[in-house]
Amino acid sequence: MPQVYVTLKPFIGFQSSFALFVIPSCLAVFFYARHYGQTGLLPLDQTQ
């Protein structure tokens, strides 16, 4: 990833190349957390 960032930076700019990697990464973490975040967890009053 750092090599691709350094390669793209002169062509599309610092902020654009940074956003090109940060936004999809944050979205992937968000959707992973939404899908798998609550799986297998019981509320505290329902523990067995």
C-alpha atoms as one frame of an Amber mdcrd trajectory, in Angstrom:
protein
   0.000   0.000   0.000   2.698   2.587   0.795   4.350   1.979  -2.574   1.077
   2.558  -4.416   0.449   5.724  -2.389   3.887   7.121  -3.222   3.387   6.278
  -6.883  -0.025   7.978  -7.093   0.839  11.080  -5.046   2.576  13.018  -7.845
  -0.284  12.377 -10.280  -3.428  12.974  -8.232  -2.130  14.924  -5.227  -1.518
  14.286  -1.565  -5.062  14.488  -0.225  -6.684  12.641  -3.112  -4.295   9.717
  -2.929  -4.647   9.589   0.866  -8.456   9.588   0.605  -8.277   6.878  -2.068
  -6.920   4.497   0.583  -8.484   5.789   3.789 -12.135   5.962   2.753 -12.442
   2.363   1.459 -10.493   1.081   4.472 -12.775   2.859   6.938 -15.868   1.656
   5.080 -14.599  -1.924   5.176 -14.041  -1.715   8.940 -17.462  -0.132   9.425
 -19.332  -2.807   7.451 -17.349  -5.593   9.102 -18.241  -4.208  12.533 -21.913
  -3.809  11.569 -22.107  -7.377  10.315 -20.048  -9.207  12.941 -20.102  -6.813
  15.888 -23.044  -8.200  17.857 -22.691 -11.872  16.907 -22.603 -14.207  19.875
 -22.867 -11.553  22.580 -25.612 -11.847  25.192 -26.871  -8.955  27.308 -25.443
  -8.947  30.829 -28.767  -9.902  32.438 -29.135 -13.004  30.207 -25.777 -14.677
  30.860 -25.976 -18.368  31.580
